Amino acid sequence: MQRFEDLLRLANEARNRIREISPEEAYQLSQSGAVLIDVRDQKEYKTGHISGAIQVSRDTLENYIFELVPDMSQSIVCYCTLGHRSALAADVLQQLGYLSVSSIAGGLKAYLASSSEHKLAS
């Protein structure tokens, strides 16, 4: 339980430094060419994800992001299940020098609840 509380505290601190966006804004950005990064683990990703999303777990993001998104000005939208891990991921990406990073407020659950048109890819 303490680990989750620590994660939540760190995510809330990160939210003060990042841009959280609505599910609808995330959808619009993805349609405009933003890179969607699902920071959940592979098992979670395989249960369903936003169409076109790249899976890079939060724990390995720093190892692969420069290969996946070499353009530091590319718009990136991070998400996870509830928005905690993606807030941390967005914070790290900003620290690495990425200029246009955001996290979906409320995560995948909020994205799916926001519109009947938002379906999961498998």
Phi, psi and omega in degrees: 000321180299322181298317178295319178298321177295317178300314180298317178298314180295320178296318179294324175294318179297324181300336177286345184249349184245176175255118173262140183236160178286159175304322180293319177295323177299316179299314180298317178297319180295325178289339180266006175105005176295149176274124175267127178240117176271112185266012174285170179283168184303319180298316178295317181302318182293340177284348179141144183208169177290134181306130179088356182287146174263134179265120173218110184299149181307324183290340183242004186307313183298333181284334189241346190299323183292330175286317185286321182226082183288337181276110184293346178262357178299136176289130181234133175241120179261148173208158174217202183290310185243352178102000180282306180296324181289330175296316177296319180296316179298320179298315179297317180298320176297318178297329178282351176110002177290137191263339185227077185240141176215169179229141179285119177298125180084356175065203183298324179300316179293321180300312181292325181286340187285337183201140177290345179280340181277103181248162177270143169267155178232000000 
